[in-house]
């Protein structure tokens, strides 16, 4: 799934007044795979983004949340107080560690 670079400047449109105009803007975002900034009275109001950009944004934000939570864990203490189960080391299958 190729994703357009986020470094290019998004298009700008004035707030659609009619449902047909809004439909046209949505179609443009979906077909061009590029975000569009919607303006009201010349001021940026909202951004319409392609669905694949939204999915990527959610993944990035989720990763940031996980990294923040992981940074709060005392990993050295955790390994000492909660060692892995012996079954992880038994058997002949390849080990990830």
PAKOLDO-553715 format. One record per residue: x, y, z of N, C-alpha, C, O in turn; residue number from 1. Coordinates in Angstrom, 2 decimals, padded with zeros to 5 digits. Last residue first. Example, Ala and Ser with C-alpha at 12.3 -4.5 7.8 and 13.67 -1.06 7.14 Angstrom:
BEGIN
{{012.85,-002.25,007.08},{013.67,-001.06,007.14},{012.90,000.03,007.87},{013.41,001.14,008.04},2}
{{013.19,-005.69,007.80},{012.30,-004.50,007.80},{013.20,-003.30,007.80},{014.24,-003.32,008.46},1}
This chain:
BEGIN
{{015.74,-015.94,022.12},{016.69,-015.23,022.97},{017.97,-015.99,023.07},{018.90,-015.55,023.74},97}
{{013.85,-017.45,020.85},{014.04,-016.09,020.35},{015.07,-015.29,021.15},{015.25,-014.10,020.90},96}
{{014.84,-020.81,020.08},{014.47,-019.80,021.08},{014.73,-018.40,020.53},{015.72,-018.19,019.83},95}
{{013.62,-023.66,018.33},{014.48,-022.47,018.38},{013.95,-021.45,019.39},{012.73,-021.28,019.53},94}
{{012.91,-026.63,020.30},{012.54,-025.61,019.31},{013.45,-024.40,019.42},{014.00,-024.14,020.49},93}
{{013.41,-028.43,022.30},{014.44,-028.29,021.27},{014.12,-027.20,020.24},{014.96,-026.88,019.40},92}
{{012.84,-027.91,025.86},{012.48,-028.27,024.49},{013.58,-027.93,023.51},{014.54,-027.23,023.83},91}
{{012.92,-025.04,028.06},{012.89,-026.48,027.79},{012.54,-026.73,026.33},{012.01,-025.85,025.65},90}
{{012.55,-022.38,028.40},{013.92,-022.82,028.10},{013.99,-024.30,027.76},{014.99,-024.77,027.22},89}
{{009.95,-022.07,029.05},{010.46,-021.29,027.92},{011.83,-021.79,027.48},{012.20,-021.64,026.31},88}
{{009.63,-023.47,031.38},{009.18,-024.09,030.12},{009.69,-023.35,028.90},{009.83,-023.94,027.83},87}
{{010.33,-021.70,033.39},{011.34,-022.65,032.94},{010.94,-023.31,031.62},{011.81,-023.67,030.82},86}
{{009.21,-018.34,032.80},{008.94,-019.71,033.23},{009.99,-020.65,032.64},{010.48,-020.44,031.53},85}
{{011.27,-015.49,033.57},{010.45,-016.28,032.66},{010.29,-017.71,033.19},{011.13,-018.22,033.93},84}
{{010.98,-013.74,036.75},{011.75,-014.41,035.70},{010.83,-015.22,034.79},{009.73,-015.60,035.20},83}
{{010.25,-011.29,038.34},{009.34,-012.10,037.52},{010.12,-012.79,036.40},{009.95,-012.46,035.23},82}
{{012.33,-010.02,039.62},{011.16,-010.40,040.42},{010.18,-011.29,039.66},{009.36,-011.97,040.28},81}
{{014.22,-009.60,037.58},{014.62,-010.28,038.82},{013.41,-010.78,039.61},{013.46,-011.86,040.20},80}
{{012.77,-008.26,035.66},{013.40,-009.54,035.30},{013.77,-010.32,036.55},{013.66,-011.54,036.59},79}
{{012.07,-005.94,037.13},{011.04,-006.85,036.64},{011.61,-008.22,036.31},{011.01,-009.24,036.64},78}
{{014.52,-004.67,037.51},{013.80,-005.20,038.67},{012.76,-006.22,038.23},{012.58,-007.25,038.89},77}
{{015.07,-004.01,034.84},{016.01,-004.82,035.61},{015.32,-005.46,036.81},{015.50,-006.64,037.09},76}
{{012.88,-002.37,034.13},{013.06,-003.67,033.48},{014.02,-004.57,034.26},{013.79,-005.77,034.34},75}
{{010.64,-000.55,035.37},{012.01,-000.85,035.80},{012.30,-002.27,035.31},{012.00,-003.25,036.00},74}
{{008.66,001.34,033.17},{008.92,000.04,033.79},{010.39,-000.06,034.16},{011.27,000.28,033.37},73}
{{008.33,003.61,031.71},{008.01,003.69,033.14},{008.33,002.40,033.89},{008.28,002.38,035.12},72}
{{008.72,002.94,029.11},{009.76,003.76,029.76},{009.53,003.86,031.27},{010.47,004.16,032.01},71}
{{006.34,001.73,028.44},{007.52,000.89,028.62},{008.64,001.65,029.33},{009.41,001.05,030.08},70}
{{004.70,004.00,028.14},{004.43,003.04,029.22},{005.67,002.18,029.50},{006.00,001.94,030.66},69}
{{005.91,005.15,025.89},{005.84,005.91,027.14},{005.59,004.98,028.32},{006.20,005.14,029.38},68}
{{005.52,003.10,024.03},{006.89,003.48,024.39},{006.91,004.28,025.69},{007.81,004.11,026.50},67}
{{002.73,003.12,023.87},{003.41,001.93,024.38},{004.83,002.27,024.81},{005.30,001.80,025.85},66}
{{002.33,005.68,022.74},{001.75,005.34,024.04},{002.48,004.16,024.67},{002.80,004.18,025.86},65}
{{003.65,005.35,020.29},{004.13,006.34,021.24},{003.60,006.04,022.64},{004.34,006.15,023.61},64}
{{001.97,003.40,019.14},{003.37,003.08,019.43},{003.96,004.06,020.44},{004.69,003.66,021.35},63}
{{-000.34,004.91,018.83},{-000.36,003.74,019.71},{001.06,003.36,020.10},{001.32,003.02,021.25},62}
{{000.56,006.77,016.93},{000.14,007.23,018.26},{000.11,006.08,019.26},{000.49,006.25,020.42},61}
{{001.06,005.04,014.77},{002.14,005.86,015.32},{001.78,006.31,016.74},{002.62,006.24,017.65},60}
{{-001.51,004.00,014.32},{-000.40,003.10,014.67},{000.74,003.88,015.31},{001.33,003.41,016.29},59}
{{-002.90,006.33,013.61},{-003.29,005.58,014.82},{-002.18,004.65,015.27},{-001.93,004.51,016.47},58}
{{-001.53,006.94,011.22},{-001.51,007.87,012.34},{-001.87,007.16,013.65},{-001.22,007.37,014.67},57}
{{-002.27,004.74,009.63},{-000.88,004.96,009.98},{-000.75,005.89,011.19},{000.06,005.63,012.08},56}
{{-005.02,005.24,009.43},{-004.55,003.98,010.00},{-003.10,004.14,010.46},{-002.75,003.72,011.57},55}
{{-004.94,007.73,008.13},{-005.54,007.62,009.45},{-005.06,006.35,010.16},{-004.73,006.38,011.34},54}
{{-003.85,007.00,005.70},{-003.10,007.93,006.55},{-003.63,007.86,007.99},{-002.85,007.93,008.94},53}
{{-005.88,005.40,004.71},{-004.59,004.77,005.01},{-003.71,005.69,005.84},{-002.89,005.20,006.62},52}
{{-007.96,007.28,004.31},{-008.08,006.27,005.35},{-006.74,005.64,005.70},{-006.47,005.38,006.87},51}
{{-006.84,010.65,003.82},{-007.18,009.32,003.31},{-007.18,008.31,004.45},{-006.46,008.47,005.44},50}
{{-008.30,013.37,005.66},{-007.16,012.56,005.27},{-007.63,011.23,004.71},{-008.69,010.74,005.09},49}
{{-009.17,016.65,006.10},{-009.68,015.37,005.63},{-008.48,014.58,005.13},{-007.72,015.05,004.29},48}
{{-008.98,018.85,008.76},{-008.25,018.16,007.70},{-008.96,016.87,007.37},{-009.32,016.10,008.26},47}
{{-010.28,022.10,009.60},{-010.17,020.66,009.78},{-009.35,020.10,008.62},{-009.06,020.79,007.64},46}
{{-009.71,024.87,009.38},{-010.74,024.38,010.31},{-010.55,022.90,010.62},{-010.64,022.50,011.78},45}
{{-007.89,027.75,008.65},{-007.90,026.29,008.64},{-008.84,025.79,009.74},{-008.77,026.24,010.88},44}
{{-009.67,030.60,007.48},{-008.89,029.96,008.54},{-009.01,028.45,008.44},{-010.09,027.92,008.19},43}
{{-011.42,031.63,005.60},{-009.99,031.77,005.36},{-009.09,031.12,006.41},{-007.87,031.09,006.24},42}
{{-013.94,030.83,006.45},{-013.58,032.24,006.53},{-012.06,032.44,006.42},{-011.50,033.32,007.08},41}
{{-012.58,027.73,006.85},{-013.82,028.50,007.06},{-013.39,029.94,007.27},{-012.59,030.24,008.15},40}
{{-011.06,025.05,005.01},{-011.02,026.37,005.63},{-012.43,026.93,005.80},{-013.34,026.64,005.03},39}
{{-009.55,021.93,005.15},{-010.81,022.65,004.93},{-010.75,023.96,005.70},{-010.42,023.98,006.89},38}
{{-006.94,020.37,003.53},{-007.29,021.22,004.67},{-008.55,022.00,004.29},{-008.60,022.65,003.24},37}
{{-006.54,017.09,002.56},{-007.06,018.39,002.15},{-007.44,019.15,003.42},{-008.16,018.64,004.27},36}
{{-004.12,014.51,001.77},{-005.00,015.25,002.67},{-005.43,016.58,002.07},{-004.76,017.13,001.20},35}
{{-004.32,012.07,-000.82},{-003.65,013.24,-000.25},{-004.62,013.96,000.66},{-005.81,014.03,000.37},34}
{{-005.30,010.23,-002.65},{-004.56,009.76,-001.47},{-003.72,010.88,-000.86},{-002.58,010.68,-000.45},33}
{{-006.95,010.76,-004.75},{-005.59,011.28,-004.84},{-004.69,010.79,-003.71},{-003.47,010.92,-003.78},32}
{{-009.34,009.51,-003.88},{-008.72,009.11,-005.14},{-007.27,009.57,-005.25},{-006.44,008.84,-005.80},31}
{{-009.94,010.67,-001.36},{-009.86,009.21,-001.52},{-009.11,008.82,-002.79},{-008.32,007.88,-002.76},30}
{{-009.96,013.41,-001.95},{-009.05,012.88,-000.92},{-008.85,011.38,-001.12},{-007.72,010.89,-001.06},29}
{{-012.02,013.45,-003.88},{-010.67,013.89,-004.22},{-009.64,013.35,-003.24},{-008.57,012.88,-003.64},28}
{{-014.21,012.63,-002.39},{-013.77,011.81,-003.52},{-012.34,012.16,-003.92},{-011.54,011.29,-004.25},27}
{{-014.41,014.80,-000.63},{-014.12,013.46,-000.12},{-013.59,012.55,-001.23},{-012.65,011.79,-001.02},26}
{{-015.06,016.81,-002.48},{-013.82,016.91,-001.71},{-013.44,015.53,-001.17},{-012.27,015.14,-001.24},25}
{{-017.56,015.87,-003.39},{-016.45,016.05,-004.34},{-015.11,016.11,-003.60},{-014.13,015.51,-004.05},24}
{{-019.05,016.00,-001.02},{-018.82,014.70,-001.67},{-017.65,014.78,-002.64},{-016.85,013.85,-002.72},23}
{{-019.14,018.74,-000.73},{-018.44,017.93,000.27},{-018.11,016.56,-000.30},{-017.02,016.03,-000.08},22}
{{-020.73,019.38,-002.92},{-019.36,019.90,-002.84},{-018.53,019.08,-001.86},{-017.37,018.77,-002.11},21}
{{-023.09,018.07,-002.20},{-022.39,017.65,-003.42},{-020.94,018.15,-003.41},{-020.04,017.44,-003.83},20}
{{-023.88,019.49,000.05},{-023.49,018.10,000.20},{-022.71,017.62,-001.02},{-021.77,016.83,-000.88},19}
{{-022.51,022.82,000.16},{-023.52,021.86,-000.29},{-022.99,020.44,-000.10},{-021.77,020.22,-000.09},18}
{{-020.32,024.17,001.02},{-021.64,024.63,001.46},{-022.73,023.63,001.14},{-023.77,023.61,001.80},17}
{{-017.09,023.37,002.18},{-018.17,023.12,001.23},{-019.52,023.53,001.81},{-019.80,023.27,002.98},16}
{{-014.69,025.72,003.04},{-015.70,024.83,003.57},{-016.82,024.62,002.54},{-017.43,025.59,002.08},15}
{{-012.11,025.81,000.60},{-013.04,026.49,001.48},{-014.13,025.51,001.87},{-014.46,024.59,001.12},14}
{{-009.14,023.84,000.69},{-010.44,024.17,000.08},{-011.24,024.96,001.09},{-011.08,024.79,002.30},13}
{{-005.80,022.98,-000.07},{-006.72,023.74,000.78},{-008.00,023.97,000.00},{-007.97,024.25,-001.20},12}
{{-003.55,020.16,-000.02},{-004.40,021.12,-000.72},{-005.29,021.83,000.30},{-005.50,021.32,001.40},11}
{{-000.50,019.86,001.92},{-001.86,019.45,001.54},{-002.57,020.55,000.77},{-002.23,021.73,000.89},10}
{{002.86,019.64,000.87},{001.82,020.52,001.44},{000.44,020.03,000.98},{000.23,019.81,-000.21},9}
{{004.72,016.72,001.64},{004.14,017.62,000.66},{003.01,018.41,001.30},{002.29,017.90,002.15},8}
{{005.35,014.98,003.65},{006.13,016.21,003.56},{005.59,017.18,002.52},{005.96,018.35,002.53},7}
{{004.17,012.59,003.66},{003.51,013.62,004.46},{004.23,014.95,004.35},{003.77,015.95,004.90},6}
{{003.95,010.83,000.59},{004.77,011.45,001.61},{003.97,012.52,002.35},{003.20,013.26,001.74},5}
{{001.46,008.36,000.12},{002.06,009.63,-000.29},{002.84,010.22,000.87},{002.42,010.11,002.02},4}
{{001.98,004.94,000.27},{001.43,006.09,000.96},{002.19,007.33,000.51},{003.42,007.34,000.52},3}
{{001.13,001.82,-001.15},{001.96,003.02,-001.19},{001.26,004.20,-000.53},{000.07,004.42,-000.76},2}
{{000.85,-001.17,000.00},{000.00,000.00,000.00},{000.89,001.23,000.00},{001.36,001.63,001.06},1}
